[in-house]
Amino acid sequence: MQKNYIAVVIAAGCLVMSSCVSKKALEGCQNENKELSRNYQEAKESLAASRARVASLEEQLEVQKKGAAALQQALDKSLTASSQTTVNISKLVDQINESNQYIRHLVEVKSKSDSLNMVLTNNLTRSLSREELKEVDVQVLKGVVYISLADNMLYKSGSYEVNDRAAETLSKIAKIIMDYKDYDVLVEGNTDNVPISRENIRNNWDLSCLRASSVVQYLQNHYGVDPKRLTAGGRGEYNPLSDNTTETGKARNRRTQIIITPKLDQFMDLIDKAPDAE
């Protein structure tokens, strides 16, 4: 009987001890589970944060790629524009050089023109007498030779017919014109503002044109000047040199100009062939 009691006690003790061990194991498992759950949650949150960071970095990378592409495109355009600018500058330099050459050519031509016109002027003035020089004015203006003759030296009063007194002077001018065959000649009539009333002459326009035409025909018919080189024109009273309120001014305005114009492309040949004054 006593043995049975002892056995029961031992069994109960074992049961109690077994129950205590199981409870501790359970608590340990529960604590471990909590720890694992916490670690899992932290890992989950860390993974989500990492994914968000990766997405943000990917977005930044995409933005940087687009920025780099735009920068490369801008750089390519800049290089293209720079290359075109270099080409344009080169063309501009070439154009400037060509312009400078042309300007130097014009300066050379003008210098030759001035020299040739001075030769022509000197030849003419040396051939005129002192008396003729009082009524003949010779000038070179802007590369053109102007020979201005007073109307009383050339024409009868109020007329357009060339008088005998003009023959000798016109012969000297004709010789210069004949010597310089590559020059064109314009004969231009001018009057004062005094109205004219003559049969077949309506006004000063008519008178100036008729006087110029008379000189042109005189040079052609008496001295053999090629008519293809001659032009007759009249300016009436509308190109005065002086005021028409005085007799002196009117006398200056009543004039005929023989305008000798050189052809620029023949200056070189003409200079070598310039005749000596006789």
Disulfide bonds with the S-S distance in Angstrom:
none
